[in-house]
Amino acid sequence: MRLRTFTVVGLLALLHIYIGARLLPAMPVPILLKAVGAALLAASVLLIPAGLLSHAIRRQPLADRVAWAGLFALGVFSSLLVLTLLRELVLLGAVLVGGYGNALLARSALAVPVLAAVVTLVGFINARRLARVVDVDIPIDGLPQQLHGFTIAQISDIHVGPTIKRGYLDKIVDRVNALEADLVAVTGDLVDGSVRHLAPHTAPLARLQARHGAYFVTGNHEYYSNAHDWIAEVSRLGLKVLMNEHVVLSHRGEALLVAGVTDFTAHHFDPAHKSDPHAALAGAPQVAVKVLLAHQPRSAPAAADAGFDLQLSGHTHGGQFLPWNFFVPMQQPYIAGLNRLRQMWVYTSRGTGYWGPPKRFGAPSEITRVRLVPA
């Protein structure tokens, strides 16, 4: 573990040195400002690992303040690195078409930190604002008349933790309740931390209101934070936790099945929690519509095999910000939005909060209002 930490910090330091070496000498600014830039890069090398390891700090609010500083620095560094690499491509292109002068070298070096600051500021505002409501109609073949317009309010990937607290979740709950949905679905990654530290901040979930109640499935981050404790706590707050199981609801006299599976990776933490869409349907009656709550989109092939009509997922954050949206497809079949897998629809939420850096750019957070409509 210690060797891995030193390796990561060493790589982080090399990348910061690379950014500084490529930008600072070329910047058309006084030497004092270049020195300030070098100092900020050095501080970033220290702040980022400190922020990521801040959970080990027992004193509050010191732990949260270190987390804020380190995670914000991580967001800035990410943009600096991406833009520095893009600058290299611009300079290479200029060489190929006839070379470049000192003006391009200097202006592009200055443009990188300016653009990084703008992207970080916009991303911060996007991350911290209340998630907007996204309306999604799901066309279902043979949908009974009684289920026309059945609504599910989905929230996902809130990540209550060092930078997301009770006030943030309170506003989400207020907006969800205002939708007056028939059912509320919380599709995992609610928290980043222990019940002991975060229970006061997840308490607003007890206020969720819907005609048929609120349902929860575990995400991978619950397993990083002792999933068994969180399952008990979420249940105590009044949500029904679906662990490879289902419920059959009666809506206007017509049956609708809602199932939930544990996180796709849950078996790595507890073999008894292995995610299984087929088990979630065990003993189920024949109904016209079967909905599955599954944190990760990659549960979809098994869910389609089991015969579900709709899967609601999260996990991806829609990429959250550059460059991570390019890496999501390496692990997940869907990044965001509505997709079709054989006879099943899959809706992947961009998430209602954020993870890590308080930053969203090109992937806005959402509270999803899903409506079942006839095909």
C-alpha positions in Angstrom: 0.0 0.0 0.0 2.8 2.4 0.9 4.7 1.6 -2.2 1.6 2.2 -4.3 1.1 5.6 -2.6 4.7 6.6 -3.3 4.3 5.5 -6.9 1.2 7.5 -7.4 2.6 10.6 -5.8 5.8 10.3 -7.8 3.9 10.1 -11.1 1.8 13.0 -10.0 4.9 15.0 -9.3 6.4 14.2 -12.7 3.2 15.3 -14.5 3.3 18.6 -12.5 6.9 19.1 -13.5 6.0 18.4 -17.1 3.3 21.0 -17.0 5.5 23.6 -15.4 8.5 22.9 -17.8 6.3 23.2 -20.9 4.4 26.3 -19.8 6.3 28.5 -17.4 9.4 29.3 -19.4 7.3 30.3 -22.4 4.8 32.6 -20.5 5.1 36.3 -21.3 4.9 37.3 -17.6 7.3 38.7 -15.0 9.6 36.2 -13.3 7.8 36.7 -10.0 4.5 35.4 -11.6 6.4 32.4 -12.9 7.7 31.7 -9.4 4.1 31.9 -8.1 3.0 29.5 -10.8 5.8 27.0 -9.8 4.8 27.3 -6.2 1.2 26.6 -6.9 2.2 23.5 -8.9 4.3 22.3 -6.0 1.4 22.9 -3.6 -0.9 20.9 -5.9 1.4 17.9 -5.7 1.0 17.9 -1.9 -2.7 18.9 -1.8 -4.1 16.3 -4.2 -2.9 13.2 -2.2 -3.8 14.9 1.0 -7.3 15.5 -0.2 -7.7 11.9 -1.4 -6.5 10.6 2.0 -8.3 13.2 4.2 -10.6 10.5 5.6 -7.7 9.4 7.8 -7.8 12.8 9.5 -9.9 12.5 12.6 -10.4 16.1 13.4 -13.3 18.0 11.9 -13.7 20.4 10.2 -10.0 20.0 9.3 -10.6 16.7 7.4 -13.3 18.3 5.2 -11.2 21.4 4.6 -8.2 19.4 3.5 -10.6 17.3 1.2 -12.0 20.5 -0.3 -8.5 21.9 -1.1 -7.1 18.6 -2.4 -10.1 17.7 -4.6 -10.4 21.3 -6.0 -6.6 21.1 -6.8 -7.3 17.7 -8.6 -9.9 19.4 -10.8 -7.5 22.2 -11.7 -4.7 19.8 -12.4 -6.9 17.7 -14.7 -7.7 20.6 -16.9 -4.1 21.9 -16.9 -2.9 18.5 -18.0 -5.5 18.0 -20.8 -5.0 21.6 -22.1 -1.2 21.3 -22.0 -1.4 18.1 -24.1 -3.8 19.9 -26.5 -1.3 22.7 -26.7 1.4 20.2 -27.7 -0.8 19.1 -30.6 -1.4 22.7 -31.7 2.3 23.4 -31.7 3.0 20.1 -33.6 0.4 21.1 -36.1 2.0 24.5 -36.5 5.4 22.8 -37.1 3.9 20.6 -39.8 2.4 23.6 -41.7 5.5 25.7 -41.6 6.7 26.3 -38.1 5.6 28.7 -35.3 7.1 31.8 -33.8 7.6 33.0 -30.3 4.2 34.7 -30.3 2.3 31.4 -30.6 4.6 29.8 -28.1 3.9 32.6 -25.5 0.2 33.1 -26.1 -0.6 29.4 -26.1 1.4 28.9 -22.8 -0.7 31.7 -21.2 -3.9 30.4 -22.7 -3.6 27.0 -20.9 -3.9 28.3 -17.3 -6.5 30.9 -18.3 -8.7 28.2 -19.9 -8.1 25.8 -17.1 -9.3 28.4 -14.6 -12.4 29.1 -16.7 -13.3 25.4 -17.1 -12.7 24.8 -13.4 -14.9 27.8 -12.4 -17.8 26.8 -14.7 -17.4 23.2 -13.7 -17.6 24.2 -10.0 -20.8 26.2 -10.5 -22.3 23.3 -12.5 -21.4 20.8 -9.8 -22.7 22.8 -6.9 -26.0 24.0 -8.3 -29.2 22.0 -7.8 -29.6 19.2 -10.4 -32.1 20.0 -13.1 -35.1 17.7 -13.8 -34.7 15.6 -17.0 -37.9 14.1 -18.4 -37.6 10.8 -20.2 -40.5 8.9 -21.8 -40.0 5.1 -22.0 -42.2 3.4 -24.7 -43.4 0.0 -23.5 -45.0 -2.5 -25.8 -48.4 -3.6 -24.6 -48.4 -1.2 -21.7 -51.7 -1.5 -19.8 -53.9 1.6 -19.8 -53.7 1.8 -16.0 -49.9 2.2 -16.2 -49.9 4.9 -18.8 -47.9 7.8 -17.4 -46.5 5.9 -14.4 -43.7 8.1 -13.1 -40.4 7.2 -11.5 -38.2 9.9 -10.0 -34.6 8.6 -10.2 -31.7 10.0 -8.2 -28.2 8.5 -8.4 -24.6 9.0 -7.4 -25.1 11.8 -4.9 -21.9 10.9 -3.0 -22.6 12.5 0.3 -19.2 12.9 1.8 -16.5 15.6 2.5 -17.9 18.2 0.1 -21.6 17.2 -0.1 -23.5 17.6 3.1 -27.1 17.7 4.5 -28.0 21.0 2.9 -27.1 19.7 -0.6 -29.3 16.6 -0.1 -32.1 18.6 1.5 -32.6 20.5 -1.7 -32.5 17.4 -3.8 -35.2 15.8 -1.7 -37.4 18.9 -1.9 -37.2 18.9 -5.7 -37.9 15.2 -5.9 -40.9 15.5 -3.7 -42.2 18.4 -5.8 -42.4 16.0 -8.8 -45.1 13.9 -7.0 -43.8 10.8 -8.7 -45.4 7.4 -8.3 -42.1 5.9 -7.1 -38.7 7.1 -6.1 -35.6 5.1 -7.2 -32.2 5.8 -5.6 -29.7 3.9 -7.8 -26.6 3.7 -5.7 -23.5 5.6 -4.7 -25.3 7.6 -2.1 -22.3 8.1 0.1 -18.5 8.3 0.5 -17.9 7.6 4.1 -19.1 5.7 7.2 -22.6 5.7 8.8 -21.0 7.1 11.9 -19.7 10.2 10.1 -22.5 10.8 7.5 -25.8 9.6 9.1 -26.8 13.2 10.0 -26.2 14.2 6.4 -28.2 11.4 4.8 -31.1 12.0 7.1 -33.1 14.0 4.6 -33.8 10.8 2.7 -36.4 10.0 5.3 -38.5 12.8 3.8 -38.8 11.3 0.3 -42.4 10.9 -0.7 -44.0 8.9 -3.5 -47.3 7.1 -4.0 -45.5 3.7 -3.9 -42.6 4.6 -1.7 -38.8 4.9 -2.3 -36.4 2.1 -3.2 -32.6 1.8 -3.0 -29.9 -0.4 -4.5 -26.3 -0.4 -3.6 -23.5 1.1 -5.6 -19.8 0.3 -5.5 -19.1 3.2 -3.1 -21.5 1.8 -0.5 -19.2 -1.2 -0.5 -16.1 1.0 0.0 -17.9 2.4 3.1 -19.3 -0.8 4.8 -22.3 -1.6 2.7 -23.9 -3.7 5.5 -24.1 -0.6 7.8 -25.5 1.5 5.0 -28.1 -1.0 4.0 -29.3 -1.0 7.6 -29.2 2.8 7.8 -31.1 3.4 4.5 -33.7 0.9 5.7 -34.1 2.7 8.9 -34.7 5.9 7.0 -37.7 4.2 5.4 -36.4 3.2 1.9 -36.9 -0.3 0.7 -33.5 -1.8 -0.1 -33.7 -4.3 -3.0 -31.0 -7.0 -2.7 -31.5 -9.2 -5.8 -35.2 -9.2 -5.1 -38.5 -7.6 -6.3 -41.7 -6.2 -5.2 -45.0 -6.2 -7.1 -47.0 -2.9 -6.9 -50.6 -2.5 -7.6 -51.2 0.7 -9.5 -54.8 1.5 -10.4 -55.5 -2.2 -10.2 -52.7 -3.2 -12.5 -49.5 -5.0 -11.4 -46.0 -3.6 -12.0 -42.8 -5.3 -10.9 -39.9 -3.3 -9.5 -36.7 -5.3 -8.8 -33.2 -4.3 -7.7 -29.8 -5.9 -7.7 -26.7 -5.3 -5.7 -23.8 -3.5 -7.3 -22.1 -5.3 -10.2 -18.9 -5.6 -8.2 -20.5 -6.5 -4.8 -19.2 -10.1 -4.8 -15.7 -8.8 -4.4 -16.7 -7.4 -1.0 -19.2 -10.0 0.1 -19.8 -13.2 -2.0 -23.3 -13.4 -0.6 -24.1 -10.1 -2.4 -23.3 -11.2 -5.9 -25.4 -9.2 -8.3 -28.0 -11.4 -10.0 -30.9 -10.1 -12.1 -32.3 -13.6 -12.6 -32.5 -14.1 -8.8 -34.2 -10.8 -8.5 -37.1 -12.3 -10.5 -37.3 -15.5 -8.6 -40.9 -16.4 -7.8 -42.3 -13.4 -9.7 -45.8 -13.5 -11.2 -46.5 -12.7 -14.8 -46.8 -9.0 -15.1 -46.9 -6.6 -18.1 -44.0 -4.4 -17.0 -40.8 -5.3 -15.2 -38.4 -2.5 -14.1 -34.9 -3.2 -12.7 -32.8 -0.8 -10.6 -29.1 -1.6 -11.1 -26.3 0.8 -10.3 -24.0 0.0 -13.2 -25.1 -0.1 -16.8 -23.0 -3.3 -17.4 -25.7 -5.2 -15.5 -27.8 -4.8 -18.7 -27.0 -8.0 -20.6 -28.0 -10.2 -17.7 -31.1 -8.0 -17.1 -32.1 -8.3 -20.7 -31.7 -12.1 -20.6 -33.9 -12.2 -17.5 -36.7 -10.5 -19.3 -36.8 -7.0 -17.9 -38.4 -4.2 -19.9 -36.4 -1.3 -18.4 -33.2 -0.9 -16.4 -32.4 2.3 -14.5 -28.7 2.8 -13.8 -26.2 5.5 -12.9 -22.5 5.1 -12.0 -20.9 6.8 -15.0 -21.7 10.5 -14.1 -21.8 10.9 -17.9 -18.1 11.3 -17.6 -18.4 14.3 -15.3 -15.7 16.3 -17.0 -12.9 15.9 -19.6 -11.1 13.7 -20.1 -13.0 11.0 -18.1 -15.9 10.8 -20.6 -13.4 9.2 -23.0 -12.6 6.5 -20.5 -16.1 5.5 -19.4 -16.8 3.4 -22.6 -13.7 1.2 -21.7 -15.7 -0.1 -18.7 -19.4 0.6 -19.3 -21.6 -0.1 -22.4 -23.5 3.2 -22.0 -22.3 6.6 -20.8 -25.6 8.4 -20.4 -29.2 8.7 -21.6 -31.6 6.2 -23.1 -30.4 3.1 -25.0 -31.9 -0.1 -26.3 -30.5 -3.6 -25.7 -32.6 -6.1 -27.5 -36.1 -5.8 -26.0 -35.0 -3.8 -23.0 -34.6 -0.1 -22.5 -31.6 1.1 -20.4 -31.6 4.6 -19.0 -28.2 5.8 -17.5 -28.4 8.8 -15.3 -25.5 11.4 -15.3 -25.9 11.4 -11.5 -27.4 13.9 -9.1 -24.2 14.9 -7.3 -20.6 14.4 -8.2 -17.5 12.4 -7.1 -14.1 13.7 -6.3 -13.4 17.2 -7.7 -16.4 19.6 -7.3 -16.5 19.9 -11.1 -19.0 19.1 -13.9 -18.2 20.1 -17.4 -20.2 18.9 -20.4 -22.1 16.4 -18.2 -24.8 18.2 -16.1 -26.2 16.6 -13.0 -29.8 15.4 -13.1 -32.9 14.3 -11.3 -34.7 12.1 -13.8 -38.4 11.8 -14.2 -39.1 8.6 -16.0 -42.6 8.2 -17.5 -43.9 4.9 -18.9 -45.8 5.5 -22.2 -47.4 3.1 -24.7 -45.0 2.2 -27.6 
